[in-house]
Amino acid sequence: MEPTIHGEVVESPGNKMLIPYVELVRKLAKEYNAILVETHRVFIDYLKKQPTQKLTIDGVHMNSIGNMLMAKAWVKTFLTHIN
């Protein structure tokens, strides 16, 4: 699973800081032929829509909406790979 977000603004310093970590997780998933849940992409795509609903309680830790978005990413990834 990729890291999610650090701040609820796409271009926040925390989200920029996460980019190398996201890239490393993607590289490792490819190297080990592992299933990757693209949570960072999902969360950034959500934030790009400029939603009125927050995903976190403090910019990092998920609230119920953030948890649901993460769960949906996991389920979608799982369903894509079971066939």
N, C-alpha and C positions, 0 to 999 in steps of 0.2 A: 504494500500500500504506500502510495506517495504521501508525503506530509500534506496536511490540509492547507491552512492559511495562518498568517500571523498579521492580523489587522484586517479590517473589513473594507479596505480600499485596495484595489488591484495594484496600484503603484506604491503601496506603503513600503517603508524601508524593510520591514519584516518579510514581506512577500518577495521583495527583490533578493533578500538574504537567502530565502529558501530555494531559489532557482538552482544553484549547484547541487543541493541535496536531492531535489526532484530529479535532476539529470542523472545523478549517481544511482538512485533507486531504479530508474528506467534502464540504465546500463546493466546493472546487476540482474534485473529481471530477465533481460534479453540474454545475458551471458549464461544464466542458469536455467533458461527456458521455463521461467516461473510465470505464473499468472499474476498480472499487475492490475491492481485496482487504482485507477487514475483519479484519486480523490482531489489532488491539487487542481487538475484541469477542470474537474466538475465544479469545485468551489469558485475558482477564478471565473469560469463561464457564468456562474450564478451572479457573482458580484458585478460583472460587466453589464448585466441587465439593469443595474442600479435599483435593486429591490428595496422595498420599504421594510421588509422583515430582516432582522439581524440573524446571523448564524451562530453567534457566540455570546457568552455572558461578559467577556472581557477582551475580545479580540483574538483569543487563542482557544479557550475551552468552550466546546459546543453547548448550545442550548438545545431544546427539543427539535427545533427546525434544522439546526446543523447536524444533529444526530440522525434525523430522518434522511437528509440529503446524503450523508455518508452511507447509511444503510441501503438506500436505493442504488448507490454506486456499486456497493458490494453485491447486491442481488443481481443487478444488470450484468456485471462481470461474470458472476457465477453462471447465470443462465446462458450467457454467450459461449461458455466453455464446456458445458456438460454434454453437448452433442458431438 
